[in-house]
Amino acid sequence: PEYYLKVAQVVFTLICIICINAGLIYEVEHRGNPQFSNFFDALYFSVTTLTTVGFGDIVPMTEIGRFTVSMSILLGVILIPTQLSALASSLLLVVGDQTTKELKCSECGLHKHDEDARFCKACGGTLLPDVK
């Protein structure tokens, strides 16, 4: 189903944002900020920042580091909800497909209707079982 692809897309986006942000923040901060002594410190910082926990135990000290963190937060705020809404939409389609039945309207030809429907939800015409 399509929602498997959407789940993979959301997970891939999260991993990419976190890893790229960690690499960038490590690169701009590790020389002048002892709190970023290795990549895993930057990875920890990225996860806590993007999940809005932000413990405050590690903070960027340089202007470019603060700018990098600000841009990654904005990128996360834009990308993650957009992709989660696409995932929710595809999940709703799957749930909606489970409660519909292939019944063809005799007047307008619409195929999908609720399981217990006797009349078309679009035009009010009589429903005919779909014969294949």
C-alpha positions in Angstrom: 0.0 0.0 0.0 0.9 3.6 -0.5 1.2 4.4 3.2 4.3 2.1 3.5 6.1 4.4 1.1 4.9 7.5 3.1 6.2 5.9 6.3 9.6 5.2 4.7 9.6 8.8 3.4 9.0 10.3 6.8 11.6 8.1 8.5 14.2 8.9 5.7 13.5 12.6 6.0 14.0 12.5 9.8 17.2 10.6 9.5 18.5 12.9 6.8 17.6 16.1 8.7 19.2 14.8 11.9 22.4 13.5 10.3 23.0 16.5 8.0 22.3 18.9 10.8 24.7 17.0 13.1 27.4 17.1 10.5 26.9 20.8 9.8 26.8 21.8 13.5 29.8 19.6 14.3 31.8 21.2 11.4 31.0 24.8 12.4 31.3 24.3 16.2 33.9 21.7 17.1 36.9 24.0 16.7 35.7 26.7 19.1 33.2 24.9 21.3 34.5 22.1 23.6 30.9 20.8 24.0 31.0 19.4 20.4 34.1 17.2 20.8 32.8 14.5 18.5 30.1 13.8 15.9 27.9 12.0 18.5 27.7 15.1 20.7 26.4 16.9 17.6 24.0 14.0 16.8 22.7 14.2 20.4 22.3 17.9 20.1 20.5 17.6 16.8 18.0 15.0 18.1 17.2 17.0 21.3 16.9 20.2 19.3 14.6 18.9 16.5 12.4 17.1 19.0 12.0 20.4 20.9 13.4 18.9 24.1 16.4 21.2 24.1 18.0 20.3 27.4 20.4 23.2 27.2 23.4 21.1 28.2 25.0 21.7 24.8 24.6 25.0 23.0 26.2 26.5 19.9 28.5 29.4 20.7 29.3 30.8 17.3 27.1 32.9 15.1 27.3 30.5 12.2 26.4 27.6 14.6 23.3 29.5 15.8 22.4 30.2 12.3 22.8 26.6 11.3 20.6 25.4 14.2 18.0 28.0 13.3 17.8 26.9 9.7 17.6 23.2 10.6 14.8 23.9 13.1 12.9 25.8 10.3 13.6 23.0 7.9 12.2 20.5 10.3 9.2 22.6 11.1 8.4 22.8 7.4 9.2 19.3 6.2 8.1 17.0 9.0 4.5 18.2 9.3 4.1 18.3 5.6 5.2 14.7 5.2 3.2 13.6 8.3 0.0 15.1 6.8 0.7 13.2 3.6 1.1 10.0 5.6 -2.1 10.7 7.5 -4.0 11.3 4.2 -2.8 7.9 2.8 -3.7 6.1 6.0 -7.2 7.7 5.9 -7.6 6.4 2.3 -6.7 2.9 3.4 -9.3 3.1 6.3 -11.8 4.6 3.9 -11.3 1.8 1.4 -12.1 -0.8 4.1 -15.5 0.7 4.7 -16.6 1.0 1.1 -18.0 -1.5 -1.4 -17.8 -1.7 -5.1 -21.4 -0.8 -6.1 -22.1 1.0 -9.3 -24.7 3.8 -9.5 -27.2 3.2 -12.3 -27.4 6.9 -13.1 -24.0 8.6 -12.6 -21.7 5.5 -12.6 -19.9 6.3 -9.3 -18.4 3.0 -8.1 -17.4 3.3 -4.4 -20.2 3.6 -1.8 -20.6 2.7 1.9 -21.2 -1.0 2.6 -24.8 -0.5 3.6 -25.8 2.1 1.0 -28.8 1.4 -1.3 -28.7 4.8 -3.1 -25.8 6.8 -4.6 -24.3 9.4 -2.3 -23.6 11.7 -5.3 -26.9 11.6 -7.3 -29.4 9.5 -5.3 -29.6 6.8 -8.0 -30.1 3.1 -7.3 -27.0 1.1 -6.7 -26.2 -2.0 -8.7 -23.7 -4.6 -7.6 -20.5 -4.4 -9.6 -20.3 -7.4 -11.8 -16.8 -8.3 -13.1 
